[in-house]
Amino acid sequence: MDVDGSDFLEAVFLNENRCQDEGFAEGKIVGRTRGLEAGYRLGCVKGGEIGSELGFYRGFAYACRPLAEQQQKPR
């Protein structure tokens, strides 16, 4: 089986394109998975920080409310 130069170069070129396309598809899947995992962890951390801060302000409001009501009462 004799293959002339142009057929050989075309086969190499097509194989290179196929490998590049497969690598891109695989990288896209891996990147999406890692991005979702990192986003989930970041969301958990930031959600915990926000919940902690809201709890602090809620406790502060519950502690200060009786003091504010005492100051509003006529003497």
RASUL-V240873 format. One record per residue. RES is the residue in one small letter. D_CENTER is the distance of its C-alpha to the mean C-alpha in Angstrom with 1 decimal. Layout:
res:RES d_center:D_CENTER
res:RES d_center:D_CENTER
This chain:
res:m d_center:53.4
res:d d_center:53.4
res:v d_center:50.2
res:d d_center:50.8
res:g d_center:48.6
res:s d_center:46.8
res:d d_center:45.8
res:f d_center:44.5
res:l d_center:42.4
res:e d_center:41.0
res:a d_center:40.1
res:v d_center:38.3
res:f d_center:36.5
res:l d_center:35.4
res:n d_center:34.3
res:e d_center:32.2
res:n d_center:30.5
res:r d_center:29.9
res:c d_center:28.3
res:q d_center:26.2
res:d d_center:25.0
res:e d_center:24.3
res:g d_center:22.4
res:f d_center:20.2
res:a d_center:19.6
res:e d_center:18.8
res:g d_center:16.5
res:k d_center:14.6
res:i d_center:14.2
res:v d_center:13.3
res:g d_center:10.7
res:r d_center:9.1
res:t d_center:9.4
res:r d_center:8.1
res:g d_center:4.9
res:l d_center:4.8
res:e d_center:6.4
res:a d_center:4.8
res:g d_center:2.2
res:y d_center:5.8
res:r d_center:7.6
res:l d_center:6.8
res:g d_center:7.6
res:c d_center:10.6
res:v d_center:11.8
res:k d_center:11.8
res:g d_center:13.3
res:g d_center:15.8
res:e d_center:16.7
res:i d_center:17.3
res:g d_center:19.3
res:s d_center:21.3
res:e d_center:22.2
res:l d_center:23.3
res:g d_center:25.3
res:f d_center:27.0
res:y d_center:28.0
res:r d_center:29.2
res:g d_center:31.4
res:f d_center:32.7
res:a d_center:33.7
res:y d_center:35.4
res:a d_center:37.3
res:c d_center:38.3
res:r d_center:39.4
res:p d_center:42.7
res:l d_center:43.5
res:a d_center:43.0
res:e d_center:45.2
res:q d_center:47.9
res:q d_center:48.1
res:q d_center:48.5
res:k d_center:51.5
res:p d_center:54.9
res:r d_center:56.9
